[in-house]
C-alpha cells in the first residue's frame, strides 16, 4: 500500500462532511449551532484551498485539476466501463471537489450575510439593486433573496453529496478498492499497468 491522502486532506474531508450533515440537521432547530457549523465549514474550505497549493502531492490542485474536456472524456469512458484508475482524484472527482468547495463557500457566505442583515451592505453596488422590489425598497426583499440563495445552495450541496457518494461507490466497485476506507487510512494500492499516477 502507498500513502496517498495526507492527514490534512482526510481531516478536511470528514470534518466538512460532519459540518454539513450537522448544519443540515440543525438548520431550523438550533440556530447558534447551525451558524458555528457554517463558520467551521468556511474555515475548512479556506484551509483546503490553501492546502491545494502548498500541500502534499495528491492534495495539490495542480496534480488533479483538469479542463472540461478531460472531465467529459472521463465520464464517457466511465459510462462505457473503460475509465482508468487514478491514484489521486480522477477528473470527475476533481470537478466534484471544485463544485463542493464553491457550493459550500457560497452557502457559508450567504449564511454569514443572513446572520446579521447589516452585513448585506457589503455586497457590491451592482448586486443590491437586483434585490430591490418594484418600489425600490431593498430592505426585507434582499434578506429574503439571500435566504433563498442560501437554501438553494444548501440543497445543491445535498445533491452534490449524493452524486459524490454514488461516484465513490461506483469507482470502488469498478476498481476493486474501498475509496471510503482509503480516505480514513490514507492508503491505496500502488499503481498498476494502465493506472494513472
N, C-alpha and C positions, 0 to 999 in steps of 0.2 A: 504494500500500500504506500501511497505517497501523500504528503500533506498538500492540500490544495487550498482549503479555506482557513484563513488565519483567525485568531480569536476575535479580532475587531469585526470582521465580516460576520462571523457566527453570532456574536453578541448583538450586533445591529439587527440581523435578520430576525432573531427570536424576540428581541426587545421591541422592534417595530410591530411584529405580529401580535404580541401581547398588548401593546398600547392600543392598537387599532381595535382588537377584539373587546378590550375593556371599555374603551371610549364608546364603542357602538352600544354596549350593554348599559352604560351609564348615561347615555345621551339625554334622556328625559327624566331620569331619576335622581342622579347625584351630580349636580352641575359643577361643584367645586372639583370633584374627582375627574369629571369629564374634561374640564379645562386644563388641569395639570397633566393629564394623559396626553392632551393635544400639544402642550408645551414640550413634554418629553419626546413625543414623536417628532416635533420640529427640530429639536436638538439632535436627535438620532439621524434625521435626514441631513442636517448640516455636517455632522460627523462623517457620514457615508460619502458625501460629496468631496470633502477634503481627503478622505482615505482613498477615494477613487483616483486621486492624483499622486499621493505620496505613499500609499500602502504597498503591501506585498504584490508579487507578480500577478496573481489571478484576481486581486482586488482592483487593479488599475483599469480605468475606463479604456485606456489605450490598448489593453490586451484583449478586450472583448467587444467593444462597441464597433458595429459595422453599419454601413449605409442601408437604406431601404431595400436596395437590390439584393443584398446578401440575406436580409430577413425574408424577403419574398421567396428567394431561391431555396432557403432552408425549409420554409413552410411547405413549398411544393414537394420537396424531397420527403418531408415528413408525411404528407398525405399519400405519397406513393410508397411509403415504407422504406425509403432509401437514405434517410438522414444519417449523417456520420456522427459518431460520438465525439463530444468535445470534453476535454479535461476540465476546462473552466466553463464559463457560461456559453451556451450556444447562441446564435444570432437572435432567435426568438426569445430566449431567456433574457438576453441583454436588452432587447426592446421592452420587455416586460419590466425590467428593473427601472428603466427610464420612465415608463408610464406610471409605475407605482410611486417613484420619488416625486414626480411632478404632481400627481394627484394628491399625495399626502401633504406636500408642501402647500398646495392650494387650499386643501381642507384646513390645515393648521392656520394659514393666513386669514382665511375668511372667519374662522372661529375666533381668532385673536381680535379681528375687527368687530365681531358681534359682541364680544365680552365687554367692550367699552365703546359705545356708539360714537363718542367724540373722536376716536381714532380714525373714523371714516374720512375725516378732514385731511388725512394724509394721502388719500387717493389722488392720483393725478387729476388735474383740472379737466382733462378730456373725458374722464370716466364719470365723475359725479353728475354732470348734466344728463347723462343717459339714465340715471336713476330717478330724475325728477318726474313728477306726474304732469298731466296736461296743463296745470296751472302754475308750473314752475316750482312747486313746493317739493323739495327733495327730502326734507326731514320725514322720517317714518317710511317713506317709499324706499329710500336707499337701504334702510335697515332690513326691510322685507326682502329686497333683492339680494343683499349679502347673505341672508339666511337661506334663501332659495339656492343660491350658488353653493353654499356650504353643504346643504343636504344633497344636492346633485353630485357634488364631488365625493361625498361620503358613500353614496350609492354606487358611483363609478368605482371607488376603491373596492367595495364589496364585490362587484362584478369582476374586477381585475384579480382579486384574490382567488375567486372561484376558477378563473381561467388559469392562473398560476398553479393552483393545486392540480388541475387537470393536466397541465403540461408536465409537471413534475411526475405525476403518476404514469403518464404515457411514456416519458423518457426512461423512467425507472424500469418499466416492463420491457421496453424495446431494447435497452442496453444492458439488461440484467444487472442493475445497480440501484441500490436504495439511496436515492438522492437526498431524502429527508434525513436519513442516518448520517450521510456524509456532511450535512450541514450541522450536525451535532458533534461529530468526531473530527471533522476537518479532513478526513481521509477518503481517497478514492483509489481505485486500482490504476496502475500505470497505463500509459498509452499503449495501445496495441496497434498492429498494422491497420491502416485506414483511419485511425482516430486522429483528431486534430488537437495538438497540444498548444 
